[in-house]
Amino acid sequence: MNTMQNLPISISSDMRLRFLQNDEKTFASTEEQLPLVIEPVKEKSFAALKALLKESAQWFNKQLDTYGAILFRGFEVEGAEQFQTALELLNVQLESFYHFGSAQRVRITDKVFTSSEAPPDMIISFHNELNMVPVRPSVLAFFCQVQPDVYGETPIINTEKLFLSLSPNLQHKFGNFPQRFERYVPNHLLEIVFEGLSREEISKLLQEQGFDFNWEEDGSLYFECSYITIITHPRTSRLCFSLSIIDCLVNREWYRNLGQRYSFGQRLYYNLLPTKLYKNFQQRLATAATVVDGSQKRTSTLNASFLNKDGQCTKMTEAEAKELGKAEWKNAAIFKWKQGDILVIDNLQVAHGRLNTKLKRKILTAFGNMCNIRDMKPALFING
């Protein structure tokens, strides 16, 4: 495929448009047009980037609709404040709070956070940001403030391409069976998940978003919701597959493909451990990762299942999880971060993850333009 033919026409002689080159990618995949790369021709200063964004914000947002992700590369972006300014020039209505998050983050500015404080060896599975919450950001962005020493990629994937690459049986399951999300948050973790909200404010937020919820006597919280994960994009009318799978067997395919990054013992664990034992061990690791204080015995949990036609909860089979993991690997764009990169993602069309890393690495994030997926039309697939 000649990808050059699929590039938009540049509106400025000060910027060059292209797709990722092979030497920028960590692994080859079928994805050749994600993200759209925008780089300076001569002037690399942040002032030059500001001028481009200020003059042509509407054009840039049109490209975001078309391609799903834009990577601003080669500009001299130095910190969180400049990152935030760039997004505001793109008319992103940034959020100041990160409610419903399942991981600890450090606030850098009023509207910029660290992307993840997860252990370096851990792979964070593909997901759309706030994937279990109906009201979620339509725009998500990352900024590479400190380029990783080794690894630490943030792979991205076009969810329509991913969905269409799945078998008819798995497509049918995702397209017709709602996913049910159940979350338990013990009292001592409410501050992380709901950042400063009172019990009354949390209850109001859950009611507004259509959750069923229950407060326990000790102040802990249980809440749940269900929705179909295949929707139609409100502007492009493309199919969007909300990646909300919580299954360690999907991720196992990623660990297997990245085996050369791990020790011999870890490779044996990911490749040869029987499935039941593997799932048990991974559940313990996930539980341990959510504990703030080692003395705490109760920790946050998040479970997902499908509701079949009889309203019963079912899980993905081992074969289905393996198929999805392999399809993710095949369709993902995996590239090396460079200092100063700004990656802007359409959070409805494109999902993201995080690969294992070795410090140093500092990726910041911000999001906004909130939307409610319950207001969006089902994808045509469901009616077909």
Buried (B, 14 or more C-beta within 10 A) or exposed (E): EEEEEEBEEEBBEBBBBBBBEEEBBBBEBEBBBBBBBBBBEEBBEBEBBBBBBEBBBEBBBEBBBBBBBBBBBBBBBEBBEBBBBBBBBBBBBBBEBBBBBBBBBEBBBEBBBBBBEBEBBBBBBBBBBBBBBBBBBBBBBBBBBBBBEEBBBBBBBBBBBBBBBBEEEBBEBBBBBBBBBBBBBBBBBBEBBBBEBEEEEBBEBBEEBEBEBEBEEEEBBBBBBBBBBBBBBBBBEBBBBBBBBBBBBBBBBBBBBBBEBBEEEEBEBBEEBEEEEBBEEBEEEBEEBBBBEEEEEBBBBBEBBBBEEEEEEEBBEBEBBBBBBBBBBBBBBBBBBEEBBBBBBBBBBBBBBBBBBEEEBBBBBBBBBBBEBEEBEBBEBBEE
